[in-house]
Amino acid sequence: MKIHIVLHEPEIPSNTGNIGRTCVAAGADLHLIEPLGFHLSEKAIRRSGMDYWDKLTVSRYLDYEDFLKRNPGIKIYYATTKARKTYADVRYEDGCFIMFGKESAGIPEEILSQHPEECIRIPMGDEIRSLNLSNSVAVILYEALRQNGFSDLEKKGKMRNGAW
């Protein structure tokens, strides 16, 4: 099972580092659509991604059009607070892409309006505008993996001393 996580113009390096680490744990690839609000060499990315960043498959794109051109015919789900469907209402298929927008503004509405049936949201109370980007990625990515039986991931825990 391969899931692709797409960050559209991410702004905060520690979020991207955390998301990269989550992608490594989940066996997902990370796609970054520029402009980025930071340099990938920043210490904040290395700190939050720890020593996992070199194990991550990362692709960078000049813009959304470049992303579409280099990935023709893909299935994309667009995570947004503006969607009618929740992230649990869809069935994630092998090879699908899940896109998340920048921290300050989300995915541009001109993109969302072209794909209303592929837009998904995380339910939350009215008191909050949105969840942290790295938390949102983790919630939706692990739902996709759960739906597919966590294929290709370790299915049981183990103690450091090898018990269990």
N, C-alpha and C positions, 0 to 999 in steps of 0.2 A: 504494500500500500504506500503510495507516494502522494503527499500533499505538498503544495507549493504555497508559501506565504509571501504576499506582495505588500510592501510598504510604499505608499504613494507620498513622496516628499516628506519623509520623517524629519523631525526637527530636534529631537532630544537624544543625544548619543547613548545615554545609559538605557533608555528604552530599547533602542536598536540592539545594544549589547545583550540585554536580557532576552529579547526575542530571538537573537541568534543562538543563544544557549538553549532556549526552549526548542528551537528547530533541530539542533543537534540531538537533544534527548528524544525527540519524536521522529527523527529520520526525515524531516522536512527540508526542502530547499528554500532559501530566502532570496527574494527578488526586490531590488531597491530602485525605485523610480526617482530620478533627480528632478529638481535640485534637492540635495540633502542639506540639512541645517547644520552640518558639522563635517569634519574630515574623518574618514574611516580609520585613520591612524591615531585618533584621539585616545588619550589615556582612559577616559570614561567608558569607551567601548571595550577596551581591553579589560578593565577592571570588572565590569558587569558581565562580560562574556567569558571572563576568566581565561583559562587555557584551552577553551573549546573552540575559539574562533577559527583556528586552522583546520578543524574537522568539519567546518560548515561549507556547504556549496552555496556561493553567493553570486548572483548575476546583477549587473548594474545596467540601467537604461537611461538614455538622455532625457526622455519624457514618456508620457503615456502612449503616444503614437508609436514610438520606437519599441516599447514593450509589446504592443499588439502586433506590430510587424514581425518581430522576432519570435513570437509565440502564436502563430496562426491557428485558428480553429479550437482554441482552448475553452474550457468551461470555467467561468469566473463567478464567484460569489462576492458581493460587495457588502462589507460590514459597515453599517451606518445606523445612527439613532433614528433615522427617518423612515425605516422600512416597516412594512405591514407584517411581514413574516418574522418569526424568531429564528435564531440559528438552529433550533431543534426541529423546525418544521421542514427542513430539507434533508435530502439523502446525499451525502458527500461521496462522490465516486473517485476511484483511483485516478490520480493524475490531475485532479481539479486544483484550481487556484483560488485562494481566499485573499481578497484585497482589503487593506486597512488604510485609512487616510492619515494625514498629518495631525499631530496633537492639537493644534490650535483651530483647525477648521474641518477636519475630516476629508472625505473624498469630495471633489468638486461636484456640485449639483448637476452640471451639464453631463457628467459621466453617469451619475445615478439615474437621471431622468431617461436615459437611453436603455436602462436595464432594470426596470421596476420589479420584474419577477425574480431576479437574481439578487435583490437586496435583502439582507438579513440584519437582525438586531438582537442585542442582548437585553432582555427585560430588566427594568430597574425602576425604582421609585421616582416620583416627580421632583423630588428635592435635589436631584443631581443631574447635571448635563450629560456626563459620560463617565465611563470607567477609564482607568489608566490604560494606555495603548498596549503595554506588554501583558497586562492582565487580560484584556480583551482577546488578544491573540491566543493566549493559553486556554481560555475558556472554549473558544470555538475550535481551535485545532484539536484539543483533546476530545471534544464531542465527535468530530469527524473520525478520529481514531477509534473511539468507543463504538461508534456505529459499525465499524469494520473489524471488530473483535481485537483491536490493538495488534493487528497483524504485523509481523516483523519486529515486534518489541518484546522485551523480556516480560514474561507473564507471571513470574512469581518473585517475591522478594527474597533476599538472602542476608544473613547476618555476616558481619565482618569475619567471624571465626569459621564461616562456612556452614553453620547450622541451618537447618530447614532445607 
